[in-house]
Amino acid sequence: MIAILQDVIFEVSNLFVNTFDNLNRVAKTRYATHEIIGQKPKLEFIGFELDEITFEMNLTRQLFGFIDPMWQVNKLREYMHNKKVLNFTMGSTVYGQYVIENVTDKATNIDNHGNIYKVLLTVTMKEYN
């Protein structure tokens, strides 16, 4: 297992590849700016922003069509619409709880019957605190 997002398992096996690329994690701080007459403003540390994680998945219909790429897209969209709080772990590192803020999918391979064979999926999650 490479990673797990609630019950979505990212792994590579002899039957299929279900993993992600370009994992980006953003951590930010918050500062207030206090204006001072005749001088440069002063910054005051307020706190930390919630972390944000974005990753891409290249989903392809796998061996004998057992895995439909839209199944995974729809599952992640369902989590987003239901405002589900998801546990995210990669390897032995527990990143914590996240909610999905954005799911973008782009069908890149469609047959003449409208079946989708390949989807580029981008998911953005925000830390749930």
TORMIKOL-736601 format. One record per residue: x, y, z of N, C-alpha, C in turn. Coordinates in nm, 3 decimals. Example, Ala and Ser with C-alpha at 12.3 -4.5 7.8 and 13.67 -1.06 7.14 Angstrom:
# residues 2
1.319|-0.569|0.780|1.230|-0.450|0.780|1.320|-0.330|0.780
1.285|-0.225|0.708|1.367|-0.106|0.714|1.290|0.003|0.787
END
This chain:
# residues 129
0.084|-0.118|0.000|0.000|0.000|0.000|0.089|0.125|0.000
0.058|0.217|-0.090|0.132|0.343|-0.098|0.070|0.445|-0.003
-0.064|0.456|-0.011|-0.136|0.551|0.073|-0.281|0.506|0.085
-0.352|0.567|0.180|-0.494|0.538|0.196|-0.566|0.668|0.232
-0.677|0.693|0.164|-0.765|0.807|0.192|-0.900|0.748|0.229
-0.922|0.737|0.361|-1.041|0.671|0.415|-1.044|0.527|0.365
-1.129|0.493|0.268|-1.132|0.355|0.217|-1.084|0.345|0.072
-1.024|0.453|0.021|-0.963|0.450|-0.112|-0.816|0.414|-0.093
-0.778|0.298|-0.143|-0.641|0.249|-0.124|-0.560|0.274|-0.251
-0.447|0.340|-0.234|-0.355|0.365|-0.346|-0.248|0.257|-0.342
-0.245|0.175|-0.447|-0.150|0.064|-0.450|-0.123|0.022|-0.594
-0.023|-0.060|-0.608|0.011|-0.118|-0.737|0.012|-0.269|-0.717
-0.059|-0.339|-0.807|-0.060|-0.485|-0.799|-0.049|-0.542|-0.941
-0.055|-0.674|-0.950|-0.049|-0.736|-1.083|-0.180|-0.719|-1.160
-0.287|-0.675|-1.094|-0.415|-0.653|-1.159|-0.440|-0.508|-1.198
-0.392|-0.415|-1.117|-0.419|-0.274|-1.148|-0.318|-0.182|-1.082
-0.320|-0.058|-1.132|-0.239|0.050|-1.076|-0.335|0.158|-1.030
-0.332|0.189|-0.902|-0.418|0.293|-0.847|-0.332|0.379|-0.755
-0.268|0.477|-0.814|-0.180|0.563|-0.737|-0.192|0.706|-0.787
-0.117|0.797|-0.729|-0.127|0.937|-0.766|0.009|0.994|-0.803
0.006|1.111|-0.867|0.127|1.183|-0.905|0.117|1.325|-0.849
0.230|1.390|-0.847|0.235|1.534|-0.815|0.161|1.569|-0.687
0.195|1.501|-0.580|0.136|1.533|-0.450|0.198|1.662|-0.400
0.114|1.762|-0.378|0.160|1.891|-0.326|0.094|1.918|-0.192
0.174|1.952|-0.093|0.121|1.986|0.039|0.164|2.128|0.070
0.065|2.213|0.103|0.091|2.354|0.129|0.060|2.384|0.275
0.157|2.442|0.344|0.139|2.489|0.481|0.165|2.640|0.482
0.078|2.714|0.548|0.090|2.860|0.550|0.073|2.912|0.692
0.119|3.034|0.711|0.096|3.104|0.836|0.009|3.227|0.810
-0.044|3.282|0.919|-0.126|3.403|0.909|-0.059|3.514|0.990
-0.049|3.631|0.929|0.007|3.748|0.997|-0.089|3.865|0.979
-0.102|3.946|1.084|-0.176|4.071|1.075|-0.074|4.181|1.048
-0.114|4.278|0.967|-0.027|4.392|0.938|-0.080|4.513|1.012
0.005|4.574|1.095|-0.033|4.692|1.172|0.036|4.814|1.111
-0.045|4.907|1.064|0.008|5.030|1.003|0.062|5.122|1.113
0.178|5.181|1.085|0.240|5.276|1.179|0.273|5.402|1.101
0.227|5.515|1.151|0.247|5.642|1.082|0.397|5.673|1.070
0.441|5.702|0.948|0.580|5.741|0.923|0.679|5.626|0.926
0.633|5.503|0.943|0.724|5.389|0.948|0.667|5.273|0.866
0.750|5.175|0.850|0.701|5.054|0.785|0.601|4.984|0.876
0.506|4.913|0.816|0.411|4.839|0.898|0.481|4.729|0.978
0.418|4.686|1.085|0.468|4.577|1.169|0.379|4.455|1.151
0.443|4.339|1.146|0.370|4.214|1.134|0.353|4.149|1.271
0.237|4.087|1.291|0.213|4.012|1.413|0.162|3.873|1.374
0.227|3.770|1.425|0.188|3.633|1.395|0.052|3.605|1.460
-0.040|3.556|1.379|-0.175|3.524|1.427|-0.190|3.374|1.451
-0.139|3.293|1.358|-0.153|3.148|1.371|-0.123|3.080|1.239
-0.158|2.955|1.233|-0.133|2.875|1.114|-0.262|2.856|1.035
-0.248|2.851|0.902|-0.360|2.816|0.815|-0.375|2.664|0.816
-0.488|2.617|0.769|-0.508|2.474|0.754|-0.426|2.426|0.634
-0.364|2.310|0.647|-0.285|2.255|0.536|-0.376|2.220|0.419
-0.318|2.224|0.300|-0.390|2.188|0.178|-0.307|2.086|0.102
-0.373|1.982|0.052|-0.306|1.879|-0.027|-0.375|1.869|-0.162
-0.295|1.866|-0.268|-0.347|1.845|-0.403|-0.268|1.730|-0.466
-0.341|1.643|-0.536|-0.274|1.536|-0.609|-0.350|1.507|-0.737
-0.280|1.443|-0.830|-0.338|1.405|-0.958|-0.339|1.252|-0.967
-0.441|1.200|-1.034|-0.448|1.057|-1.061|-0.474|1.038|-1.209
-0.409|0.942|-1.267|-0.431|0.906|-1.406|-0.502|0.771|-1.403
-0.635|0.772|-1.414|-0.715|0.651|-1.401|-0.742|0.589|-1.537
-0.714|0.462|-1.551|-0.734|0.391|-1.676|-0.816|0.265|-1.650
-0.912|0.238|-1.739|-0.989|0.115|-1.726|-0.888|0.000|-1.729
-0.896|-0.085|-1.630|-0.793|-0.187|-1.612|-0.834|-0.322|-1.668
-0.758|-0.421|-1.633|-0.769|-0.558|-1.681|-0.914|-0.602|-1.701
-0.949|-0.634|-1.824|-1.081|-0.685|-1.862|-1.196|-0.591|-1.821
-1.165|-0.463|-1.797|-1.270|-0.366|-1.765|-1.327|-0.379|-1.625
-1.257|-0.451|-1.535|-1.309|-0.470|-1.399|-1.314|-0.339|-1.321
-1.225|-0.249|-1.351|-1.219|-0.123|-1.276|-1.255|-0.009|-1.370
-1.369|0.053|-1.343|-1.417|0.166|-1.422|-1.357|0.293|-1.361
-1.284|0.373|-1.438|-1.222|0.493|-1.381|-1.324|0.591|-1.323
-1.445|0.593|-1.377|-1.545|0.686|-1.326|-1.597|0.645|-1.188
-1.581|0.517|-1.153|-1.622|0.473|-1.020|-1.544|0.550|-0.913
-1.413|0.560|-0.933|-1.329|0.631|-0.836|-1.361|0.781|-0.836
-1.380|0.839|-0.954|-1.416|0.981|-0.963|-1.545|1.006|-0.886
-1.646|0.924|-0.911|-1.776|0.942|-0.846|-1.769|0.922|-0.695
-1.684|0.830|-0.652|-1.668|0.806|-0.508|-1.609|0.929|-0.439
-1.506|0.989|-0.500|-1.445|1.108|-0.441|-1.541|1.227|-0.446
-1.618|1.240|-0.554|-1.720|1.346|-0.562|-1.827|1.328|-0.453
-1.865|1.203|-0.431|-1.964|1.173|-0.326|-1.911|1.215|-0.189
-1.785|1.183|-0.161|-1.724|1.227|-0.035|-1.732|1.379|-0.023
-1.702|1.450|-0.131|-1.702|1.596|-0.130|-1.844|1.648|-0.104
-1.943|1.597|-0.178|-2.081|1.645|-0.165|-2.140|1.613|-0.028
-2.097|1.503|0.032|-2.146|1.464|0.165|-2.064|1.526|0.278
-1.965|1.609|0.242|-1.880|1.678|0.340|-1.814|1.578|0.437
-1.772|1.465|0.382|-1.714|1.359|0.463|-1.571|1.394|0.505
-1.542|1.375|0.632|-1.407|1.394|0.686|-1.331|1.264|0.664
-1.216|1.274|0.595|-1.140|1.156|0.553|-1.004|1.150|0.621
-0.965|1.032|0.663|-0.831|1.010|0.717|-0.735|0.987|0.602
-0.619|1.054|0.603|-0.520|1.039|0.498|-0.388|0.993|0.556
-0.339|0.878|0.507|-0.212|0.821|0.551|-0.132|0.785|0.427
-0.003|0.821|0.427|0.085|0.782|0.317|0.205|0.710|0.378
0.222|0.584|0.336|0.327|0.502|0.397|0.295|0.484|0.544
0.390|0.518|0.629|0.367|0.509|0.773|0.337|0.646|0.834
0.323|0.750|0.749|0.296|0.885|0.798|0.147|0.915|0.795
0.092|0.947|0.911|-0.048|0.987|0.921|-0.054|1.139|0.903
-0.117|1.183|0.797|-0.128|1.326|0.769|-0.244|1.389|0.846
-0.343|1.311|0.885|-0.455|1.363|0.962|-0.585|1.354|0.884
-0.679|1.439|0.924|-0.811|1.438|0.864|-0.825|1.553|0.765
-0.891|1.522|0.652|-0.907|1.619|0.543|-1.048|1.610|0.488
-1.093|1.721|0.429|-1.216|1.723|0.350|-1.177|1.756|0.207
-1.252|1.703|0.112|-1.225|1.731|-0.029|-1.293|1.862|-0.066
-1.214|1.957|-0.116|-1.266|2.087|-0.158|-1.295|2.093|-0.307
-1.221|2.015|-0.386|-1.233|2.027|-0.531|-1.196|1.894|-0.597
-1.280|1.851|-0.691|-1.251|1.734|-0.773|-1.267|1.777|-0.919
-1.160|1.766|-0.995|-1.164|1.801|-1.137|-1.126|1.677|-1.217
-1.214|1.638|-1.310|-1.179|1.522|-1.393|-1.187|1.559|-1.540
-1.094|1.502|-1.615|-1.085|1.527|-1.759|-1.076|1.391|-1.829
-1.182|1.355|-1.902|-1.181|1.229|-1.977|-1.091|1.246|-2.098
-0.988|1.162|-2.107|-0.890|1.177|-2.215|-0.896|1.064|-2.318
-0.977|0.961|-2.289|-0.990|0.851|-2.385|-1.133|0.796|-2.375
-1.213|0.820|-2.478|-1.354|0.779|-2.482|-1.377|0.701|-2.611
-1.445|0.585|-2.600|-1.468|0.506|-2.722|-1.593|0.554|-2.796
-1.625|0.490|-2.907|-1.738|0.533|-2.991|-1.874|0.501|-2.930
-1.877|0.437|-2.814|-2.002|0.411|-2.742|-2.016|0.500|-2.619
-1.923|0.592|-2.602|-1.928|0.683|-2.488|-1.867|0.628|-2.361
-1.802|0.513|-2.370|-1.734|0.456|-2.253|-1.603|0.529|-2.229
-1.582|0.568|-2.105|-1.460|0.640|-2.068|-1.354|0.539|-2.027
-1.238|0.546|-2.093|-1.128|0.452|-2.066|-1.014|0.515|-1.988
-1.003|0.647|-1.994|-0.892|0.713|-1.925|-0.938|0.849|-1.874
-0.905|0.878|-1.748|-0.945|1.004|-1.684|-0.826|1.062|-1.609
-0.801|1.190|-1.629|-0.703|1.263|-1.548|-0.782|1.332|-1.438
-0.751|1.300|-1.314|-0.827|1.348|-1.198|-0.736|1.433|-1.110
-0.786|1.548|-1.069|-0.713|1.633|-0.974|-0.801|1.654|-0.852
-0.744|1.628|-0.734|-0.819|1.639|-0.608|-0.747|1.738|-0.517
-0.824|1.830|-0.460|-0.770|1.925|-0.362|-0.844|1.902|-0.229
-0.764|1.884|-0.124|-0.821|1.860|0.010|-0.769|1.965|0.106
-0.852|1.995|0.208|-0.810|2.088|0.312|-0.816|2.016|0.446
-0.717|2.046|0.530|-0.710|1.986|0.662|-0.838|2.017|0.741
-0.889|1.916|0.808|-1.007|1.934|0.892|-0.961|1.940|1.036
-0.994|2.049|1.101|-0.945|2.071|1.237|-1.061|2.092|1.331
END
